[in-house]
Amino acid sequence: MADETIGIVGAGIVGLATGRAIALRRPGTRVVVLEKERAVAVHQTGHNSGVVHAGIYYAPGSLKADLCVRGVSVLREYCQDRALPYAEIGKLVMAVREDELGRMENLYERARNNHVPELRKVSKEEIRELEPHAGGIAALHSPRTAITDYPAIAREFAKDVEASGGEVRLGFPVTSITDVPGGIEVASGQERVRVDRLILCAGLHSDSVARLAQDKKEPRIVPFRGEYMLLRPERTDLVRGLIYPVPDPRYPFLGVHFTPRVDGSVEVGPNAVLALAREGYTLGRISPKDLAGLAAYPGSWRMAAQHWRTGIREYRGSLSRAAFMKDAELYVPGVGVSDVVRGGAGVRAQALDPDGTLVDDFRVHQVGRITAVRNAPSPAATASMAIAEHIVDAVLGDASAI
């Protein structure tokens, strides 16, 4: 119905893109985005590295692959229309050891199946032409991979929601979700909002908010902190574009890499360590409640049993700058501890199944009139506008394009 009200919990880039998509798809529908913080894009969106992924890594036919490829196209157009930063600086996915060449070849075939534009294999000599300071024995070059400013995009999406007659209500931490006759009541303490349908895009809190809506417990969110170093300003000329390792297919993390930002800085990282709080952006941030939840979940222990060696290695990099830079030096030889300072950190909402499996694709659950986005991993920012289309198709029950 065009005159209905649709609520969205979460003003990150996915929630705001979804609100915008509803307003475009069904003019006259009132959108209310509810956010616990006092600004939009505070958590995963606000700590994003800014990379617009081209679709190299994702299994062909997966939602990740399909939504990423679609998402790049519409995001690029949106940034151009709104004069938002968008720079195609290119990416090298680089092998530094002979035993990585087979994985790199598999990655190339996967990327071709995903129709990654202009992707090509490059030799050791061609690597040096593209990145004079880089190491590596072979690489894949994706010249159309870009960087952008996701918090700025999210703020623009919020403006679109409000321009359509919708509302972005900040400082509204959701404490209960209740079915009422003809609708849903969302509460924050004594404050109430009545909506006809509700979409949950709660990121780091997606499982706990979904439980308020009587969705099932799994998958649970496990927070992983990714910590970055920054190249000193006088050393940023060591890197021209994005330099990534060949990923380990056992993990949904891409490994330590070099990432130029739209502000001219260059990040090195991230690592991936278990955070001790859902919003644990620093080593000292600890939430007893979050830790108790992790300890009580069987999937946490099964994950630990499978990956404890990797966890120890990642924590070593968290505590020691020299250990952190050891992997980075493989990709840009000569860069060392003296060339970097500690940068920021983000926390990834990693969904985890009861058997200890790290969920590697998007998951969306339907509970009556409530749609719960239970896992929106990278490339969620890249694919945000396409994810929004996918969610709106489910919510509004049609397949028309925005």
C-alpha positions as CSV (number, residue, x, y, z in Angstrom):
1,M,0.0,0.0,0.0
2,A,1.4,3.4,-1.0
3,D,0.1,5.0,2.2
4,E,1.7,2.5,4.7
5,T,4.6,3.2,7.0
6,I,7.7,1.0,6.8
7,G,10.2,1.1,9.7
8,I,13.9,0.3,9.4
9,V,16.1,-0.4,12.4
10,G,19.7,0.7,11.7
11,A,21.1,3.8,9.9
12,G,24.1,2.3,8.5
13,I,24.6,2.3,4.7
14,V,22.4,-0.8,4.1
15,G,19.5,0.4,6.2
16,L,19.6,3.9,4.7
17,A,19.9,2.5,1.1
18,T,16.9,0.3,1.8
19,G,14.9,3.3,3.1
20,R,15.8,5.3,0.0
21,A,14.9,2.3,-2.3
22,I,11.4,2.0,-0.7
23,A,10.8,5.7,-1.2
24,L,11.7,5.4,-4.9
25,R,9.9,2.2,-5.5
26,R,6.6,3.2,-3.7
27,P,6.2,7.0,-3.6
28,G,3.8,7.8,-0.8
29,T,5.1,5.1,1.5
30,R,6.4,6.7,4.7
31,V,9.8,5.5,5.8
32,V,11.0,5.8,9.3
33,V,14.7,4.8,10.0
34,L,15.4,4.2,13.7
35,E,19.0,4.5,14.9
36,K,20.4,4.2,18.4
37,E,23.3,6.6,17.8
38,R,23.2,10.3,17.5
39,A,24.5,10.2,13.9
40,V,24.2,7.9,10.9
41,A,26.9,5.5,9.7
42,V,28.7,5.4,13.1
43,H,29.7,1.7,13.2
44,Q,30.6,-0.6,10.3
45,T,29.9,2.0,7.6
46,G,31.9,4.7,9.5
47,H,34.9,2.5,9.9
48,N,34.9,1.1,6.3
49,S,38.1,1.2,4.3
50,G,36.3,2.9,1.4
51,V,37.0,0.2,-1.2
52,V,34.5,-0.4,-4.0
53,H,35.0,-4.1,-4.8
54,A,34.7,-5.3,-8.4
55,G,33.5,-8.8,-7.6
56,I,36.8,-10.8,-7.8
57,Y,36.5,-12.9,-4.7
58,Y,32.9,-14.2,-4.6
59,A,31.5,-17.6,-5.6
60,P,29.7,-17.2,-9.0
61,G,26.0,-17.4,-8.4
62,S,26.2,-16.4,-4.8
63,L,24.3,-13.4,-3.5
64,K,27.6,-11.8,-2.8
65,A,28.7,-12.1,-6.4
66,D,25.4,-11.0,-8.0
67,L,24.8,-8.1,-5.6
68,C,28.4,-6.9,-5.8
69,V,28.4,-6.7,-9.6
70,R,25.1,-5.0,-9.7
71,G,26.0,-2.7,-6.7
72,V,29.2,-1.3,-8.3
73,S,27.3,-0.1,-11.3
74,V,24.5,1.8,-9.5
75,L,26.9,3.1,-6.8
76,R,29.2,4.6,-9.4
77,E,26.3,6.3,-11.1
78,Y,25.0,7.6,-7.8
79,C,28.4,9.1,-6.8
80,Q,28.7,10.8,-10.2
81,D,25.2,12.2,-9.9
82,R,25.9,13.6,-6.4
83,A,29.5,14.7,-6.9
84,L,30.7,12.2,-4.2
85,P,34.2,10.9,-4.2
86,Y,34.8,7.9,-6.6
87,A,38.2,7.1,-7.9
88,E,39.1,4.0,-10.0
89,I,42.7,3.6,-8.7
90,G,42.9,-0.1,-9.5
91,K,43.8,-3.2,-7.5
92,L,46.6,-5.7,-7.7
93,V,45.8,-9.1,-6.1
94,M,49.4,-10.3,-5.7
95,A,51.0,-13.7,-5.2
96,V,54.3,-13.6,-3.3
97,R,55.0,-17.4,-3.2
98,E,54.8,-20.2,-5.8
99,D,52.2,-22.1,-3.8
100,E,49.8,-19.1,-4.2
101,L,49.8,-19.3,-8.0
102,G,47.2,-22.1,-8.1
103,R,44.8,-20.1,-5.9
104,M,45.4,-17.0,-8.0
105,E,44.4,-18.9,-11.1
106,N,41.2,-20.1,-9.4
107,L,40.5,-16.6,-8.4
108,Y,41.0,-15.4,-12.0
109,E,38.5,-17.9,-13.3
110,R,36.0,-17.0,-10.5
111,A,36.4,-13.3,-11.4
112,R,35.9,-14.0,-15.1
113,N,32.6,-15.8,-14.3
114,N,31.6,-12.7,-12.3
115,H,32.3,-10.5,-15.3
116,V,34.8,-8.3,-13.5
117,P,35.7,-5.7,-16.1
118,E,39.1,-5.5,-17.7
119,L,40.7,-8.0,-15.3
120,R,44.0,-9.4,-16.5
121,K,46.9,-11.4,-15.3
122,V,50.2,-9.5,-15.0
123,S,53.8,-10.7,-14.7
124,K,56.4,-9.8,-12.2
125,E,57.8,-7.2,-14.6
126,E,54.3,-5.7,-15.2
127,I,53.7,-5.5,-11.4
128,R,56.7,-3.2,-11.2
129,E,55.3,-1.0,-14.0
130,L,52.0,-0.6,-12.1
131,E,53.6,-0.5,-8.6
132,P,57.3,0.3,-8.7
133,H,57.8,-0.5,-5.0
134,A,55.8,-3.7,-4.9
135,G,57.0,-7.2,-4.5
136,G,55.2,-10.3,-5.9
137,I,55.9,-12.8,-8.6
138,A,52.5,-12.5,-10.4
139,A,49.2,-10.8,-9.9
140,L,45.7,-10.1,-11.1
141,H,45.1,-6.4,-12.1
142,S,41.6,-5.0,-11.7
143,P,41.9,-1.4,-13.1
144,R,38.2,-0.6,-12.4
145,T,38.4,-1.3,-8.6
146,A,37.7,2.1,-6.9
147,I,37.7,3.9,-3.6
148,T,35.0,6.2,-2.2
149,D,33.7,7.8,1.0
150,Y,30.9,5.5,2.4
151,P,29.9,7.7,5.4
152,A,29.3,10.6,2.9
153,I,27.2,8.2,0.7
154,A,25.2,7.2,3.8
155,R,24.6,10.8,4.7
156,E,23.3,11.4,1.2
157,F,21.0,8.4,1.4
158,A,19.6,9.9,4.7
159,K,18.9,13.1,2.9
160,D,17.1,11.2,0.2
161,V,14.9,9.5,2.8
162,E,14.0,12.8,4.4
163,A,13.4,14.5,1.0
164,S,10.8,11.8,0.2
165,G,8.9,12.7,3.4
166,G,10.5,10.0,5.5
167,E,12.3,10.4,8.8
168,V,15.7,9.3,10.2
169,R,15.1,9.2,14.0
170,L,18.4,9.3,15.9
171,G,19.0,8.4,19.6
172,F,16.4,5.6,19.4
173,P,17.9,2.3,20.7
174,V,15.3,-0.4,20.1
175,T,14.2,-2.2,23.4
176,S,11.2,-4.1,22.2
177,I,9.4,-5.1,19.0
178,T,5.7,-6.2,19.4
179,D,3.0,-7.4,17.0
180,V,-0.1,-5.3,17.5
181,P,-3.4,-5.4,15.5
182,G,-2.6,-4.4,12.0
183,G,1.0,-3.5,12.6
184,I,4.2,-3.6,14.6
185,E,5.1,-1.4,17.6
186,V,8.8,-0.6,18.0
187,A,9.8,0.8,21.4
188,S,12.8,2.6,22.8
189,G,12.0,2.8,26.5
190,Q,8.7,4.7,26.8
191,E,8.9,6.0,23.2
192,R,6.8,4.1,20.7
193,V,6.7,4.0,16.9
194,R,3.9,2.2,15.0
195,V,4.7,0.8,11.5
196,D,3.0,-1.6,9.1
197,R,6.2,-3.5,8.2
198,L,9.7,-3.6,9.7
199,I,13.1,-4.2,8.3
200,L,16.0,-5.0,10.6
201,C,19.5,-3.8,9.4
202,A,21.1,-3.7,12.8
203,G,24.7,-4.7,11.9
204,L,26.7,-5.6,15.0
205,H,23.5,-6.1,16.9
206,S,21.5,-7.9,14.1
207,D,21.1,-11.1,16.1
208,S,19.9,-9.5,19.3
209,V,17.5,-7.2,17.6
210,A,16.2,-10.1,15.5
211,R,15.5,-12.0,18.7
212,L,13.3,-9.1,19.9
213,A,11.3,-9.8,16.7
214,Q,11.0,-13.5,17.7
215,D,13.4,-14.6,14.9
216,K,15.6,-17.7,15.6
217,K,18.8,-17.4,17.5
218,E,21.2,-18.4,14.7
219,P,23.3,-17.2,13.2
220,R,24.9,-15.3,16.1
221,I,27.2,-12.3,15.6
222,V,30.8,-12.6,16.6
223,P,32.6,-9.2,16.5
224,F,36.0,-9.2,14.9
225,R,38.2,-6.1,15.2
226,G,40.3,-5.1,12.2
227,E,43.2,-2.8,13.2
228,Y,45.1,-0.6,10.7
229,M,48.4,1.1,10.5
230,L,48.8,4.3,8.5
231,L,51.8,5.0,6.2
232,R,53.5,8.2,7.3
233,P,52.6,11.1,4.9
234,E,56.1,11.2,3.5
235,R,55.9,7.5,2.6
236,T,52.5,7.3,0.9
237,D,54.2,7.5,-2.5
238,L,55.2,3.9,-2.0
239,V,51.7,2.9,-3.1
240,R,49.7,4.0,-6.1
241,G,46.7,1.7,-6.0
242,L,45.2,-1.1,-3.9
243,I,47.6,-4.0,-3.2
244,Y,46.0,-7.2,-1.8
245,P,47.2,-10.7,-1.1
246,V,45.7,-13.8,-2.6
247,P,43.1,-14.7,0.0
248,D,42.9,-17.9,1.9
249,P,39.6,-19.5,1.0
250,R,39.2,-20.9,4.5
251,Y,38.4,-17.4,5.8
252,P,36.1,-14.6,4.9
253,F,38.8,-12.0,5.6
254,L,41.0,-10.7,2.8
255,G,44.3,-10.4,4.8
256,V,46.6,-7.5,5.3
257,H,46.6,-5.1,2.3
258,F,47.5,-1.5,1.3
259,T,44.6,0.8,0.8
260,P,44.8,4.4,-0.4
261,R,42.0,6.6,0.9
262,V,40.1,9.4,-0.8
263,D,41.8,11.8,1.7
264,G,45.3,10.9,0.5
265,S,46.2,8.6,3.4
266,V,47.2,5.0,2.9
267,E,46.1,2.3,5.3
268,V,48.0,-1.0,6.0
269,G,45.9,-3.8,7.3
270,P,43.6,-4.9,8.7
271,N,44.3,-7.9,11.0
272,A,41.3,-9.8,12.3
273,V,41.1,-10.4,16.1
274,L,38.2,-11.4,18.2
275,A,36.8,-8.2,19.8
276,L,35.8,-8.4,23.5
277,A,32.7,-6.2,22.8
278,R,30.4,-5.7,19.9
279,E,31.6,-2.2,19.7
280,G,35.1,-3.1,20.8
281,Y,37.2,-0.7,18.7
282,T,40.1,-0.7,21.1
283,L,41.9,-3.6,22.9
284,G,40.7,-2.3,26.3
285,R,37.0,-2.1,25.4
286,I,35.4,-5.1,27.1
287,S,31.7,-5.9,27.5
288,P,31.0,-8.7,30.1
289,K,27.5,-9.1,28.6
290,D,28.9,-9.7,25.1
291,L,31.6,-12.0,26.4
292,A,29.0,-14.0,28.3
293,G,27.0,-14.4,25.1
294,L,30.0,-15.6,23.2
295,A,31.0,-18.1,25.9
296,A,27.5,-19.5,26.1
297,Y,27.2,-20.1,22.3
298,P,28.5,-23.6,21.2
299,G,29.5,-22.2,17.8
300,S,32.1,-19.9,19.4
301,W,34.0,-22.9,20.9
302,R,33.8,-24.9,17.7
303,M,35.2,-21.9,15.8
304,A,38.0,-21.5,18.3
305,A,38.9,-25.2,18.0
306,Q,39.2,-24.9,14.3
307,H,41.0,-21.6,14.1
308,W,43.0,-21.0,17.3
309,R,46.4,-21.0,15.6
310,T,45.3,-18.2,13.3
311,G,43.8,-16.4,16.2
312,I,47.1,-16.4,18.1
313,R,49.0,-15.1,15.0
314,E,46.5,-12.3,14.6
315,Y,46.7,-11.2,18.2
316,R,50.5,-11.2,17.9
317,G,50.1,-8.6,15.2
318,S,47.7,-6.6,17.4
319,L,50.3,-6.4,20.2
320,S,53.4,-5.9,18.1
321,R,53.9,-3.4,15.3
322,A,56.8,-5.4,14.0
323,A,54.7,-8.6,13.8
324,F,51.9,-6.7,12.1
325,M,54.3,-5.3,9.5
326,K,55.9,-8.7,8.8
327,D,53.2,-9.7,6.3
328,A,52.9,-6.3,4.8
329,E,56.6,-6.3,3.9
330,L,56.0,-9.2,1.6
331,Y,53.9,-7.0,-0.7
332,V,55.9,-3.7,-0.4
333,P,59.5,-4.7,0.5
334,G,61.3,-2.1,2.4
335,V,58.2,-0.7,4.2
336,G,58.7,-1.2,7.9
337,V,57.9,-0.2,11.4
338,S,59.4,3.2,11.1
339,D,57.2,4.0,8.1
340,V,53.9,3.6,9.9
341,V,51.9,4.9,12.8
342,R,48.9,3.2,14.4
343,G,45.7,4.0,12.6
344,G,42.0,3.3,13.4
345,A,40.1,0.1,13.7
346,G,36.7,-1.2,12.7
347,V,34.6,-4.1,14.0
348,R,33.1,-6.6,11.6
349,A,29.8,-8.2,12.4
350,Q,30.7,-11.8,11.5
351,A,27.8,-14.2,11.6
352,L,28.5,-17.6,13.0
353,D,26.5,-20.8,12.7
354,P,26.2,-23.3,15.6
355,D,28.7,-25.7,14.0
356,G,31.4,-23.0,14.1
357,T,31.2,-22.1,10.4
358,L,31.8,-18.5,9.6
359,V,28.9,-17.4,7.4
360,D,30.2,-16.1,4.1
361,D,27.1,-14.9,2.3
362,F,24.2,-12.6,2.8
363,R,21.3,-14.0,4.9
364,V,17.9,-12.5,5.2
365,H,15.1,-14.0,7.3
366,Q,11.4,-13.3,7.1
367,V,9.3,-13.3,10.2
368,G,5.7,-12.4,9.4
369,R,5.8,-8.7,8.5
370,I,9.4,-8.3,9.7
371,T,12.4,-8.8,7.4
372,A,15.7,-9.4,9.3
373,V,19.0,-8.9,7.6
374,R,21.0,-11.4,9.7
375,N,24.3,-11.2,7.8
376,A,25.6,-8.5,5.5
377,P,29.3,-9.0,5.1
378,S,31.8,-7.3,2.8
379,P,31.0,-6.3,0.1
380,A,27.9,-4.9,1.8
381,A,29.0,-1.3,1.4
382,T,29.8,-1.8,-2.3
383,A,26.6,-3.7,-2.9
384,S,24.4,-1.5,-0.6
385,M,22.1,-0.2,-3.3
386,A,21.7,-3.7,-4.8
387,I,21.1,-5.2,-1.4
388,A,18.4,-2.6,-0.9
389,E,16.8,-3.7,-4.2
390,H,16.9,-7.3,-3.1
391,I,15.4,-6.5,0.3
392,V,12.7,-4.3,-1.1
393,D,11.8,-7.1,-3.6
394,A,11.2,-9.3,-0.6
395,V,9.3,-6.8,1.4
396,L,7.1,-5.4,-1.3
397,G,6.6,-8.7,-3.0
398,D,7.5,-7.7,-6.5
399,A,10.5,-7.9,-8.8
400,S,10.5,-4.5,-10.4
401,A,13.8,-2.6,-10.6
402,I,14.5,0.7,-9.0
